[in-house]
Amino acid sequence: MLTYNDSVARGGIAEPVNGSWQGKDIISVEQFTKSDLDQLFEVTARMKRIKEMNGSTDILRGKILANLFYEASTRTDASFSIAMKRLGGEVHNIVGVQFSSVSKGETLADTVRVLSGYTDVLVLRHPQQGAAATAAQAIHAQCRLTGSGPVPLINAGDGVGEHPTQALLDMYTIVQKFNRIDGLTVAMVGDLKHGRTVHSLARLLSFYSGVKLILIAPPSLQMPPDLLEELRRRGVETKLADSIEEVSHEADVWYITRVQKERFDSEDAYRSVQGSYSVNAETVSRMRSEAIIMHPLPRVGEISEDVDSLPQAVYFEQAVNGMYVRMAILAGVLGRW
């Protein structure tokens, strides 16, 4: 499977956005700049107003999205589908690929080559890191062969690699709450080794000045060393901590993640770190009053329900923001900004 750097080297795949979203694949957060994020968030706010005032628009009438999910999803699948429908487009979902020709041995490349001929944009989730770049390469090859226009591919999570649209909605949520990113302290808690959401978010945060990351995880689930070194080279101050309690009053943003059972080789290995951290109302009482608590969801016990009604809890609002951000992304890559 291709890495982000491999895909850039081959040209045309995952190229930098640089203010022009039309026809672009969205593979990695490395494609963006701060100005790209500012631009996206302006359009996102406009999409939110459209939904609140009218419910929908028809700017993507006649366009079709294919959701191709090789892994389970609730929010990402639903928010992309509903985002497309609110923009006037149509959706074809392939969720549970055991019911598709994948079960017969069809390759990812063959699947996306065919789907790109049917649709205008594809969203892919896959368990293997680099799968999105590999799929985009296959689509580009098919488009060159047939002489057809670009069919953008959006990475909805590739194994332990990246989840760029989740990171974008996370950043949008933080900006909505603080009106800035510069100078914030963000605590990331849980499975930082396998968590593609934290990998992408940490890279986006590195675009800003004065950002500090506090990384709280069991030693076996700490942030990958190469990513940690990359963040430090970019000037991000990082601090490793063993518990939430020892740094409870330091963070502006608490980004809680679940331990990803599906990434472990054995049940015993998972159980050895399951439940390492838990946030409840008592935990929150020791945090800054203006802090926010985020989670990419689903949660499996790491945030108790007594937190849900507290003003610091923004994870359900965060999930809803995903629809607005994905409306903006779909309109952008399809040239309807």
C-alpha positions as CSV (number, residue, x, y, z in Angstrom):
1,M,0.0,0.0,0.0
2,L,1.2,3.6,-0.8
3,T,2.2,6.0,1.9
4,Y,1.3,9.7,1.6
5,N,4.9,10.6,0.4
6,D,4.8,7.8,-2.1
7,S,1.5,9.1,-3.5
8,V,2.8,12.6,-3.8
9,A,6.0,11.3,-5.6
10,R,3.8,9.6,-8.2
11,G,2.1,12.9,-9.0
12,G,-1.6,13.9,-9.0
13,I,-2.5,11.8,-6.0
14,A,-3.0,13.6,-2.6
15,E,-1.5,16.8,-4.1
16,P,-1.5,19.9,-1.9
17,V,-4.9,21.7,-1.9
18,N,-3.4,25.2,-1.9
19,G,-6.8,26.9,-1.9
20,S,-8.2,24.8,-4.8
21,W,-10.3,21.8,-3.7
22,Q,-12.0,20.9,-7.0
23,G,-11.1,17.4,-8.2
24,K,-8.7,16.8,-5.3
25,D,-8.3,13.5,-3.5
26,I,-8.4,14.0,0.3
27,I,-5.9,11.4,1.6
28,S,-3.9,13.1,4.3
29,V,-3.9,16.2,6.5
30,E,-0.4,16.9,5.0
31,Q,-2.3,18.3,1.9
32,F,-3.5,21.3,3.9
33,T,-2.2,24.6,5.0
34,K,-3.7,26.9,7.7
35,S,-5.3,29.0,4.9
36,D,-6.9,25.9,3.5
37,L,-8.4,25.2,6.9
38,D,-9.6,28.9,7.3
39,Q,-11.2,28.6,3.8
40,L,-12.9,25.3,4.7
41,F,-14.3,26.5,8.0
42,E,-15.8,29.6,6.3
43,V,-17.6,27.3,3.9
44,T,-18.6,25.0,6.8
45,A,-20.3,27.8,8.6
46,R,-22.2,28.6,5.4
47,M,-23.3,24.9,5.2
48,K,-24.5,25.0,8.8
49,R,-26.6,28.1,8.0
50,I,-28.1,26.4,4.9
51,K,-29.1,23.4,7.1
52,E,-30.5,25.5,9.8
53,M,-32.5,27.9,7.5
54,N,-33.6,25.6,4.7
55,G,-32.6,22.0,5.6
56,S,-31.0,21.4,2.2
57,T,-29.8,22.9,-1.1
58,D,-29.5,21.5,-4.6
59,I,-25.9,22.5,-5.5
60,L,-24.9,18.8,-6.0
61,R,-28.1,17.7,-7.8
62,G,-27.1,15.1,-10.4
63,K,-24.0,14.0,-8.5
64,I,-23.6,10.6,-6.9
65,L,-21.4,9.6,-3.9
66,A,-20.3,6.0,-3.3
67,N,-19.5,5.1,0.3
68,L,-17.2,2.1,0.3
69,F,-16.6,0.9,3.9
70,Y,-14.5,-2.2,4.6
71,E,-14.7,-1.5,8.4
72,A,-17.6,-0.7,10.7
73,S,-18.8,2.9,10.9
74,T,-21.8,4.9,12.2
75,R,-21.0,8.6,12.3
76,T,-18.6,8.8,9.3
77,D,-20.8,6.7,7.0
78,A,-24.0,8.5,8.1
79,S,-22.6,12.0,8.1
80,F,-21.1,11.7,4.6
81,S,-24.4,10.2,3.3
82,I,-26.6,12.8,4.9
83,A,-24.2,15.6,3.9
84,M,-24.5,14.5,0.3
85,K,-28.3,14.3,0.4
86,R,-28.6,17.8,2.1
87,L,-26.6,19.1,-0.9
88,G,-29.0,17.6,-3.3
89,G,-26.9,14.6,-4.4
90,E,-27.5,10.9,-4.2
91,V,-25.7,8.1,-2.3
92,H,-24.8,4.5,-2.9
93,N,-23.6,2.7,0.2
94,I,-21.4,-0.4,0.2
95,V,-21.1,-1.0,3.9
96,G,-20.4,-4.6,4.9
97,V,-18.2,-5.6,2.0
98,Q,-18.9,-9.3,2.7
99,F,-22.0,-8.8,0.6
100,S,-20.0,-7.4,-2.4
101,S,-17.6,-9.0,-4.8
102,V,-14.8,-8.4,-2.3
103,S,-16.0,-11.6,-0.7
104,K,-15.1,-13.4,-4.0
105,G,-11.6,-12.1,-3.9
106,E,-11.9,-8.8,-5.9
107,T,-9.0,-6.4,-5.2
108,L,-9.5,-2.9,-3.8
109,A,-8.0,-1.5,-7.1
110,D,-10.5,-3.3,-9.2
111,T,-13.4,-2.3,-7.0
112,V,-12.6,1.4,-7.1
113,R,-11.8,1.4,-10.8
114,V,-15.4,0.2,-11.5
115,L,-17.1,2.4,-8.9
116,S,-15.3,5.5,-10.3
117,G,-17.0,4.9,-13.6
118,Y,-20.4,5.0,-11.8
119,T,-20.0,7.9,-9.4
120,D,-18.6,11.4,-9.0
121,V,-16.9,11.0,-5.7
122,L,-15.9,8.0,-3.5
123,V,-15.4,7.8,0.3
124,L,-13.3,4.9,1.4
125,R,-12.7,3.3,4.8
126,H,-10.2,0.4,4.9
127,P,-8.4,-1.5,7.6
128,Q,-5.0,-1.3,5.9
129,Q,-2.8,1.8,6.3
130,G,-2.1,3.4,2.9
131,A,-5.2,1.9,1.2
132,A,-6.7,5.3,0.4
133,A,-3.6,6.4,-1.6
134,T,-3.5,3.0,-3.3
135,A,-7.2,3.3,-4.3
136,A,-6.7,6.9,-5.5
137,Q,-3.8,5.7,-7.7
138,A,-6.1,3.1,-9.3
139,I,-8.8,5.6,-10.0
140,H,-6.3,8.1,-11.6
141,A,-5.0,5.3,-13.8
142,Q,-8.6,4.4,-14.9
143,C,-9.4,8.1,-15.6
144,R,-6.3,8.5,-17.7
145,L,-7.2,5.3,-19.7
146,T,-10.7,6.4,-20.4
147,G,-10.0,10.2,-20.7
148,S,-12.6,11.0,-18.1
149,G,-12.5,13.8,-15.6
150,P,-11.3,13.3,-12.0
151,V,-13.2,11.3,-9.5
152,P,-12.0,12.4,-6.1
153,L,-11.4,9.8,-3.4
154,I,-11.8,10.8,0.3
155,N,-10.0,8.9,3.0
156,A,-12.5,7.9,5.8
157,G,-9.8,6.1,7.7
158,D,-7.0,3.8,6.6
159,G,-6.1,1.4,9.4
160,V,-3.8,3.0,11.9
161,G,-2.8,5.7,9.4
162,E,-5.0,8.8,9.1
163,H,-8.6,10.0,9.2
164,P,-8.3,13.5,7.7
165,T,-12.0,14.5,7.7
166,Q,-12.3,13.6,11.4
167,A,-9.3,15.8,12.2
168,L,-10.9,18.6,10.2
169,L,-14.1,18.5,12.1
170,D,-12.2,18.2,15.3
171,M,-10.3,21.4,14.5
172,Y,-13.5,23.1,13.5
173,T,-15.0,22.2,16.8
174,I,-12.0,23.6,18.7
175,V,-12.1,26.9,16.7
176,Q,-15.8,27.2,17.4
177,K,-15.2,27.0,21.1
178,F,-12.0,29.0,21.5
179,N,-11.9,31.1,18.3
180,R,-8.2,30.2,18.0
181,I,-5.7,27.3,17.9
182,D,-2.5,29.2,18.7
183,G,-1.4,28.7,22.3
184,L,-3.8,26.0,23.3
185,T,-2.8,22.9,25.3
186,V,-4.4,19.7,24.0
187,A,-4.4,16.5,26.1
188,M,-4.8,13.3,24.1
189,V,-5.8,10.3,26.2
190,G,-6.1,6.6,25.4
191,D,-5.0,4.5,22.4
192,L,-2.5,6.9,20.8
193,K,-0.7,4.1,19.0
194,H,-3.6,2.8,16.9
195,G,-5.7,6.0,16.9
196,R,-5.7,7.4,13.4
197,T,-7.8,10.3,14.6
198,V,-5.1,11.5,17.0
199,H,-2.4,11.0,14.4
200,S,-4.2,13.3,12.0
201,L,-5.3,15.8,14.6
202,A,-1.8,16.1,16.0
203,R,-0.4,16.9,12.6
204,L,-3.0,19.6,12.0
205,L,-2.3,21.2,15.4
206,S,1.4,21.4,14.4
207,F,0.5,24.0,11.8
208,Y,-0.1,26.5,14.7
209,S,2.2,28.3,17.0
210,G,2.5,27.7,20.8
211,V,0.5,24.5,20.8
212,K,1.4,22.0,23.5
213,L,0.4,18.4,23.5
214,I,0.0,16.3,26.6
215,L,0.0,12.6,25.7
216,I,-1.6,10.2,28.3
217,A,-1.5,6.5,27.4
218,P,-0.2,3.2,28.7
219,P,3.4,2.7,27.5
220,S,2.3,0.1,25.0
221,L,-0.2,2.5,23.4
222,Q,1.8,5.8,23.4
223,M,2.1,7.9,20.3
224,P,4.3,6.3,17.6
225,P,7.9,7.4,18.1
226,D,8.3,8.6,14.5
227,L,5.2,10.8,14.8
228,L,6.4,12.1,18.2
229,E,9.7,13.1,16.7
230,E,8.0,14.6,13.7
231,L,5.9,16.8,16.0
232,R,8.9,17.9,18.0
233,R,10.8,18.8,14.8
234,R,7.8,21.0,13.9
235,G,8.1,22.9,17.1
236,V,5.3,21.3,19.1
237,E,6.0,21.0,22.8
238,T,5.1,17.5,24.0
239,K,4.7,16.1,27.4
240,L,4.1,12.4,28.3
241,A,2.0,11.7,31.4
242,D,0.9,8.6,33.1
243,S,-2.5,9.8,34.5
244,I,-5.2,12.4,33.8
245,E,-5.0,13.4,37.5
246,E,-1.4,14.7,37.3
247,V,-2.2,17.1,34.5
248,S,-5.9,17.7,35.1
249,H,-5.6,21.5,35.3
250,E,-3.2,22.0,32.4
251,A,-5.3,21.3,29.3
252,D,-7.7,23.5,27.3
253,V,-8.9,20.6,25.2
254,W,-9.2,17.0,26.4
255,Y,-9.4,14.5,23.4
256,I,-10.4,11.1,24.8
257,T,-10.2,8.0,22.7
258,R,-11.2,4.3,23.2
259,V,-8.7,1.5,23.2
260,Q,-9.2,-0.1,19.7
261,K,-9.9,-3.7,20.3
262,E,-9.9,-4.5,16.6
263,R,-6.2,-3.6,16.4
264,F,-5.0,-6.2,18.9
265,D,-3.7,-9.7,18.1
266,S,-5.3,-11.3,21.1
267,E,-8.1,-10.8,23.6
268,D,-5.6,-11.0,26.5
269,A,-3.5,-8.1,25.0
270,Y,-6.6,-6.0,24.7
271,R,-7.8,-6.7,28.2
272,S,-4.5,-5.8,29.7
273,V,-5.0,-2.1,28.7
274,Q,-8.8,-1.9,28.5
275,G,-10.2,0.7,30.9
276,S,-6.8,2.3,31.5
277,Y,-8.4,5.7,31.7
278,S,-11.9,6.9,32.6
279,V,-13.4,10.4,32.8
280,N,-16.3,11.0,35.1
281,A,-17.9,14.0,36.7
282,E,-15.4,13.9,39.5
283,T,-12.5,13.9,37.0
284,V,-14.1,16.9,35.2
285,S,-14.4,18.8,38.5
286,R,-10.6,19.0,38.6
287,M,-10.2,20.3,35.0
288,R,-10.3,23.9,34.0
289,S,-13.8,25.3,34.0
290,E,-13.4,26.5,30.4
291,A,-11.9,23.3,29.2
292,I,-13.7,21.1,26.6
293,I,-13.9,17.4,26.4
294,M,-13.9,15.8,22.9
295,H,-14.2,12.2,21.7
296,P,-14.3,10.8,18.1
297,L,-16.8,8.2,19.3
298,P,-17.8,5.5,19.8
299,R,-17.1,5.4,23.5
300,V,-16.8,2.2,25.4
301,G,-16.6,3.3,29.0
302,E,-13.8,5.9,28.9
303,I,-16.3,8.7,29.4
304,S,-19.1,8.0,31.9
305,E,-22.6,9.2,31.1
306,D,-22.6,11.6,34.1
307,V,-20.3,13.8,32.0
308,D,-22.8,14.2,29.1
309,S,-24.8,17.1,30.7
310,L,-21.7,19.1,31.8
311,P,-20.8,22.2,29.9
312,Q,-17.3,20.8,29.1
313,A,-18.8,17.9,27.1
314,V,-18.8,18.8,23.4
315,Y,-18.5,15.3,21.8
316,F,-22.0,15.1,20.5
317,E,-21.8,18.6,19.1
318,Q,-18.4,17.6,17.6
319,A,-20.1,14.6,15.9
320,V,-22.8,16.9,14.4
321,N,-20.1,19.3,13.1
322,G,-18.9,16.3,11.1
323,M,-21.9,16.6,8.8
324,Y,-21.3,20.4,8.2
325,V,-17.6,19.9,7.5
326,R,-18.3,17.0,5.2
327,M,-20.9,19.0,3.3
328,A,-18.2,21.6,2.7
329,I,-15.6,19.0,1.6
330,L,-18.0,17.3,-0.8
331,A,-19.0,20.6,-2.3
332,G,-15.4,21.7,-2.6
333,V,-14.0,18.6,-4.3
334,L,-17.0,18.6,-6.7
335,G,-16.3,22.3,-7.6
336,R,-19.5,23.8,-6.1
337,W,-18.1,26.4,-3.7
